[in-house]
Amino acid sequence: MSSADLFQPLEFHHGKAMNNRLMLAPLTNQQSHADGLLSDEEHHWLAMRAAGGYGLVMTAAAHVQANGQGFPGQLGIFGDQHLPALTRLADDLRQKGALSAVQLHHAGYRAPANLVNDIVSPSGDADSGARALSLDEVYQLRDDFIAAALRAEQAGFDGVEVHGAHGYILSAFLSPELNRRDDEYGGTAENRARLLLEILDGIRQSCDPDFQLGVRLSPERFGQNLAEVVALTQSICATERVDYVDMSLWDVRKRPIDAAEDDSRLLLHHFTEIPRGKVRLGAAGKIMNGQTARWLLDQGCDFALLGRAAIIEHDFPQKLQNNVDHAAPALPVTSGHLTAQGVSPKFQSYLSGWPNFIQD
Ligand SMILES: Cc1cc2nc3c(=O)[nH]c(=O)nc-3n(C[C@H](O)[C@H](O)[C@H](O)COP(=O)(O)O)c2cc1C
């Protein structure tokens, strides 16, 4: 694999090709207004990444219902009031040459009590105070994910990624631990996956044929079961339900938490070995230099998602194109460095809660 391969366009089953293999990972940045409206700071942060060469720029997790808010300053896409600022963003990202996607999210039981009065989840949860959704509310949640995708399309985005990871509501539905429902959305693995699949199918049927659809999954923690997430990914790929699967691994070189001693496969390999037809596969987790990005493609992925490297360097792709050995500066970095990279004081205040990010 040469670095040139990272800069080969990637065709999707639907919509336009990504002009390289480097996608901006969804990154919560807490820069939106309290009502979920995109702010100028958030627009600037994303537009800088499009100008810096990311093939696809994904927004932060954007909540599809008001009570799905997971963070202060979170981007919203739950009402038409969000459309004008999202439309300006989609226009700007397109002009700067990147594909664009909105990550669709509902925090579920992970919504903070100081932000959300009515915390909901597939089943009641004493720790978070979440109550179980009624069946009608599950249907409404499905319809609101689909309505949010239509809104993203109306705003001019190339696609959406459905957030089915990290314990948020759709991955809570997938989880045998967190989902204890006894209706058609609980019980068997098939029933627990029903909501996610109905949302994916509903988006595909409601949006234009060239609208791109991705899904983010995480195979560990938050009550996820690796074998079930592998089986779900197999089924999503076999039915070519999405254009891409984004595996959130946090470290692309890690082994599964419960790996058998005689199984040397990395967590990533459980997904790269799945036949995937026209579906593209990407992964995120500690891709901080050209060598790791190339290695990821060598392992069988189609593209790499960059999170922390993209925060530290708005133009990591351009730097990599000029120098195959380029590596993002090591963390921690200074506040001045982040400011120069378009990371506003609000975003920096959020990052200061991440270990070893900003130098004191
Ligand atoms: C500040 C920050 C915000 C994040 N926000 C989101 C988010 O909104 N949605 C999501 O799916 N993942 C989110 N993640 C996870 C990243 O998308 C990515 O998967 C993770 O950071 C691992 O990639 P990295 O090692 O390149 O940072 C976030 C990570 C960070 C560091």
The ligand as an ORCA input file, in Angstrom:
! r2SCAN-3c Opt
* xyz 0 1
  C     -13.960     15.439     21.616
  C     -14.592     14.208     21.049
  C     -15.928     14.227     20.659
  C     -16.532     13.083     20.117
  N     -17.832     13.139     19.696
  C     -18.400     12.080     19.063
  C     -19.704     12.175     18.493
  O     -20.354     13.223     18.505
  N     -20.203     11.065     17.897
  C     -19.506      9.877     17.846
  O     -20.008      8.889     17.302
  N     -18.249      9.791     18.347
  C     -17.675     10.859     18.915
  N     -16.377     10.782     19.368
  C     -15.572      9.613     19.001
  C     -14.773      9.909     17.703
  O     -15.661     10.028     16.596
  C     -13.733      8.830     17.394
  O     -14.388      7.614     17.104
  C     -12.776      8.625     18.558
  O     -12.283      9.876     19.018
  C     -11.597      7.746     18.172
  O     -10.873      8.319     17.092
  P      -9.500      9.138     17.349
  O      -8.594      8.222     18.107
  O      -9.026      9.452     15.944
  O      -9.841     10.353     18.127
  C     -15.773     11.901     19.954
  C     -14.430     11.884     20.339
  C     -13.830     13.018     20.860
  C     -12.355     12.993     21.191
*
